[in-house]
């Protein structure tokens, strides 16, 4: 039941944000009474923290397991449409609730650093590794913003153009 609650909460937090989601909405989505949530979580804040931590851990894991930089970028397109935990991670990273703002921003920064480390690892011994790593995170940021505010088609086009230029600049040979 605890996992079911977290999944429902992730979906609602992703769609409505922390402030726009109530425990009543979560309990309704799960099909339980609101007080039943308290058997697993002491508050909405604690539930949100658990959901965000799961989302963060999942994303860090994906970066760690990534074997190809383009595939990682391309996976964002799929994840945004299919994975509420990813959407929750993204929405919370861009619009964190005040009570967790500093922690979430630190974790998002750690996520970007993990991406940069992955780029350096996969492109080694390429020239300009530092520039390649920073540019990759710029592409990630751009793609994630486009997913949130644009269309799938624009996101795909942005990825296509950015990757073509990235490859020409940093993946010669």
ABEGO torsion letter per residue (X at the ends): XAAAAAAAAAAAAAAAEAAABBAAAAAAAAGBBAAAAAAABABAAAAAAAAAAAAAAAAAAAAAABABAAAAAAAAAAAAAABAAAAAAAAAAABBBAAAAAAAAAAAAAAAAAAAAAAAAAAOABBGAAAAAAAAAAAAAAAAAAAAABBAAAAAAAAAAAAAAAAAAAABX
